[in-house]
Amino acid sequence: MEYLAIVLFVLIFILILRGYPVAFTLGGISIAFAYGVSLWAPELFQMSTFYLLPSRIMGVVNNYVLMAVPLFIFMGIMLEKSGLAQSLLETMAMMFGQVRGGLAISVVIVGALLAASTGIVGATVVTMGLISLPTMLKRGYSTELSTGVIASSGTLGQIIPPSIVLVLLADTINSSSKGSSSVDVGALFSAALLPGLLLVGLYVLYILFKSFLNKEDAPSIPAEEIAEFRGKNFGLKVLKVLFLPLLLIVLVLGSIFTGVASPTEASAIGAIGATLLVILQKKFSYAVVKEVVQETAKLTAMVFFILLGATTFTLVFRSLGGDAYLRELIVSSALSPMLFLLLVMLVVFIAGFFIDFIEIVFIIVPVVTPVFNALGVDMLWVGVLIALNLQTSFLTPPFGFALFYLKGVTPPEVTTRQIYRGIIPFIIIQLLIVAIVLFFPEVILKS
């Protein structure tokens, strides 16, 4: 009767696709389904199993690693208020202005810097869209290239650490492994850094190639305008604009990679550093602090409510024997570890067309992790692959959230069709990186 667990999984998946709230669907449907099964077949599920739920919930609430989530969110929103993105874009544009596609390259580099500083996709895409899109269109850049560059650069926060999705992935994998395999957040950050940098490099190469093929799509900035901007003390301007965010990145990531601080401790460093950056930019005020705290509370509450719902779902799913059933199904079908991994990657990719990355992490990852452990697959490798796949989900129509964020701040003349066309080359680049990490795991495992 283990198939009942699969029925529960499919039912929740369908309801989420229909638009029901994720947190309450995960928790509520799991409890209702378990209650129905206990009445129909008490031998399959005892409601006394829910006595375990309070301890599981307290385990989530007391999880030291998850303290990094609100702190990284606070850091990202605070940096958004500092005006950092605008200063970086203006300076980078003039640094690369004489190169065809230089403005688009500057958007990619600033997107990478913001990713390593904030890790919040929505804030980055909206900020970059408001600041850079009007400028790119005014300078004659094609709409498709402009929107594609902004949307794809804004999602780099999914894979370039410190990334909230990497924190959630590590915690979900560890809580689903039953002690058989664990993934350290710092190790996941370290493993994800190289694929993130490869993405940045391939984005830049594509822009150069595109501007070489069609010069009208990405014109260079006039030399006299660059000369006027640079004027006196240009080197000092560059140093001032780049030094503070780079210092913050080094402090946060460097402390993690060198083992000086845990990811949670580093997130506290980042939150304090971001606040100091806003003070130095002379944009610190009671109104800013109030807005940052409110937004942090909203996003944190959303994440943790979904996490608590996912904890309830996992308890019911396992109590019904769902994880054991899946494991036996895979073993009996003689499915190789690589084939199963490819199947999971396909499911995650397709799911990304319709549901949010947090929902995928909390629904699919707990189900497949025990199977990967039984097959002896390195969960660090799987974690990076899923993170890359989830980043792609932000860009895939029809429900790519980065596309929605960008559309919300574009001028009326920019159509949804143009945004969809512009993002296709960048989705292909992301899938290429997924393939590289999939077939050459040593790229990350030895990095």
Order of alpha helices (4+ residues) and beta strands (2+ residues): alpha-alpha-alpha-alpha-alpha-alpha-alpha-alpha-alpha-alpha-alpha-alpha-alpha-alpha-alpha-alpha-alpha-alpha-alpha-alpha-alpha-alpha
